[in-house]
Amino acid sequence: MKNRKITFASLVAVLIILSACDSERLGQFSAFATAGSLYVTNLHPVIQEAGSAMIAADSTTLIAERNLANGTSGSVEKDPDHFKSRVIEDDQLIEKYLANLQLVDEHATVLGSYFHAIAQLTDGKAASGTASAATDLLDSISKLNVKMGDIKFKGPTVSDTAKSLASAATSVIVAHFEVKALDEQLTKAQPVIQQALTLQEAALHLIGEQLKEDLRATLTAEETTEVVDPYLQKQGVPPNWNSSREKFLRAKVNIDRVNSAETAAKKLNITFKQLVENKNASPDMTSLLSDISKMSGYASSLESVAKGK
């Protein structure tokens, strides 16, 4: 009888521990879902400024070509059709780039909605409608994954880039959650969401490379017009020269932080994998939130460069 009591007591203790572990895991997943939603919020301005940077860089190039032509025999007045076709051709390329950026943004937005639905499932009291809504969102993400994979900015497609990333999705066995609705949802969702996060990471890698190129083009022109030329003026250096030079130098150094969005997407991807496959995972949520927060600060710093302020 004594042994049976000990066995029963031990079983109760184990169940209490398991319940506590699962409760902690649900809390972690809820925190992750919140981080995912914050990622989407902070991604919107990054995508916006990536488009602005492309337009600013191309406008700088077109203006430079026009100014150069006006100083030679091939002025705009003598060959207007050539310069007209240059603008129209570049407009068409930029429109395609902006459309691709919008697709990346739409993909992230639906992901954010899915994370919000998942967060509601973690309390175990969500109505069946929440699980149904999550499934509908999952279907939308799956369809958008196909479109995302086909995007081509420069060089390889997003799908090909995703395959080359170290954090690319691999086969994962989803660890069981006690909350039935969440457990059923994640079993279906894991491969789709893992792919979606990998595609986000790949897309942001490609956007980041293009963004670096665009910012460098804009800053090179800015160095000439705002720093070098004013310094060489016969009447002397203008009063705002030092502040213009500081703005240029700080913006130039800031280019190195262009991959902050890609880093956040990668960390989100890794954290999701840890949570769904390992009951004892202890992902660094503080580090994840820090990386996501950096996206917002970087987007703000991009604005003055891309718009030439």
Secondary structure as the mmCIF struct_conf table of DSSP 4:
data_model
#
loop_
_struct_conf.conf_type_id
_struct_conf.id
_struct_conf.beg_label_comp_id
_struct_conf.beg_label_asym_id
_struct_conf.beg_label_seq_id
_struct_conf.end_label_comp_id
_struct_conf.end_label_asym_id
_struct_conf.end_label_seq_id
HELX_RH_AL_P HELX_RH_AL_P1 LYS A 2 ASN A 70
TURN_TY1_P TURN_TY1_P1 GLY A 71 GLY A 71
BEND BEND1 THR A 72 GLY A 74
TURN_TY1_P TURN_TY1_P2 VAL A 76 LYS A 78
HELX_RH_AL_P HELX_RH_AL_P2 PRO A 80 LEU A 121
TURN_TY1_P TURN_TY1_P3 THR A 122 ASP A 123
BEND BEND2 GLY A 124 GLY A 124
HELX_RH_AL_P HELX_RH_AL_P3 SER A 128 ASP A 150
STRN STRN1 LYS A 152 LYS A 152
BEND BEND3 PHE A 153 PRO A 156
STRN STRN2 THR A 157 THR A 157
HELX_RH_AL_P HELX_RH_AL_P4 VAL A 158 SER A 164
BEND BEND4 LEU A 165 LEU A 165
TURN_TY1_P TURN_TY1_P4 ALA A 166 SER A 167
HELX_LH_PP_P HELX_LH_PP_P1 ILE A 173 HIS A 176
BEND BEND5 GLU A 178 VAL A 179
HELX_RH_AL_P HELX_RH_AL_P5 LYS A 180 GLU A 222
HELX_RH_PI_P HELX_RH_PI_P1 GLU A 223 VAL A 228
HELX_RH_AL_P HELX_RH_AL_P6 ASP A 229 TYR A 231
TURN_TY1_P TURN_TY1_P5 LEU A 232 LEU A 232
TURN_TY1_P TURN_TY1_P6 LYS A 234 GLN A 235
TURN_TY1_P TURN_TY1_P7 PRO A 239 ASN A 240
HELX_RH_AL_P HELX_RH_AL_P7 TRP A 241 ASN A 254
HELX_RH_3T_P HELX_RH_3T_P1 ILE A 255 ARG A 257
TURN_TY1_P TURN_TY1_P8 VAL A 258 ASN A 259
HELX_RH_AL_P HELX_RH_AL_P8 SER A 260 GLU A 277
TURN_TY1_P TURN_TY1_P9 LYS A 279 ASN A 280
HELX_RH_AL_P HELX_RH_AL_P9 MET A 285 ALA A 306
TURN_TY1_P TURN_TY1_P10 LYS A 307 GLY A 308
#
